[in-house]
Amino acid sequence: MIHLDTSFLIRSLLPGTPQGEALDRWIASGDAVGISSVAWCEFMCGPVAADGIAFALTLLGSPVPFLPDDAAVAATLFNESGRRRGSLPDCMIAAVARRAGVALATCNPDDFRRFAPPGIVLVT
């Protein structure tokens, strides 16, 4: 399974983007694609039209919840990666992907590369 980061989801919904082509390939080949509830929340902050939300839900299914254990992992990632302002949502997204044992597709690999040693596999 592959989880999408917010940036990847947004770009994948635009016609003719490399992210859209990658998402089409994954779906056509039978790869499961999903999203964490944290990335879903970021996506819902928009701007996004209702039909974009419905389409994304059709593609991805229900977002994977952020659990208390994920909070502990996210806090550790945040603290160990320098407590960078604005990086907590990325830590939360990475924690869910790590727990789920899935790869994370992102357009911002530098935001997540620092989490690679604890078990986050990136797809760019």
N, C-alpha and C positions, 0 to 999 in steps of 0.2 A: 504494500500500500504506500501511497505517496500523499502526504499532507501538503496543502498549498498555503504559503504565506500570503498575507493580505496583498502585497504588491504583485505577486504572481497571479492571484485570482483576478485582480483588477485588469491587468494587462491581457490575461487570457480571454477576457470577454470582449476585447477589441478585435475587430476583423483584421486578419493578415499579420498578426504579431507572432513572433517566434514562440511566445508563451501559449498562444491559442493553438498553434500548430502542434506544440508538444502535448498539450492537454488532449487534443484530438487523437494523437498517436497513442497515448496511454489508454484512453478509453477504447479505441478501436482494437488494441491488443489485449484488452481484458484486464488491464491493471486497475486496481481499486484506487480511487482518488477521494480524499476527504479533506476536512479542515477542522481546526480546533475551534472551540467556542470563543477563544480570545481573538483569533484572526477573524472569525465571523463577526464579532462585535466591531472590530476595526472597520471591516467592509461595510457593515450596516451604518456606520457613521457617515458614509457617503462623501460626496453626493452619489446616489445610486437610485435608479428608477425602480418602481415596483416590479416591472417585468424582468429587470436584471436580477433582482433578488429571487424571484420565482425560478428563473432559469438556473441560477447558481445552486439553489436548493435541489433542483431536479438532477443536476450533474453530481453534486457532492453528498446528497443525503443530509441527515441530521448532523450538526457539528458535534465533535467529540468533546465532552465536558472537561472543564478544568477542575481537578479534584484537590482535596486538602494535601495529599502527598505531592501533587504537582506544585503547590504553593511553596512547600519546603525546598524542592529542587530549584524552582525559579529564584527563590531568595538566595540560595547558595550560588547559583550562576550569576546573579546580579552582584553579589558581594565579591565573588572571586574574579569577576571580569572588570572590576574598577568602578562599580556603582555609577556608570555613565548615565547622565540625565537622558530621559526618553527611551532608555533601553529595557525597562522592566517588561513592557509587553512582548518584546522579542524573547526575553528570558522565559516568560510564561508560555509562549508558543513553542519554544524549544523544549521546555519541560514536558508538555503534552506529547510532542513527537517522540521524545525519548521514552516516555512510559509506554506509548503505543508501539514502539519498536518500528517506526516508519521513517522513510526518507522525507526530507523537507525541501520542497521546491520553492525557491525564492529568487527575486530579481536583485536582492541586496545581500550577496554572499558575505560581504565584509561584516554585516550586522550579526551574522550567525557563525562565522568561521571560528570565533573564539570559543564556541561551544562544542566544536568537533571532537576534542579529546574526551569529553564525557559521554560520547556515544551518539552524537547527532550527525547523520549522513545527509549531506546537501546535494540537491539537484539544481543546477543553474541553467 
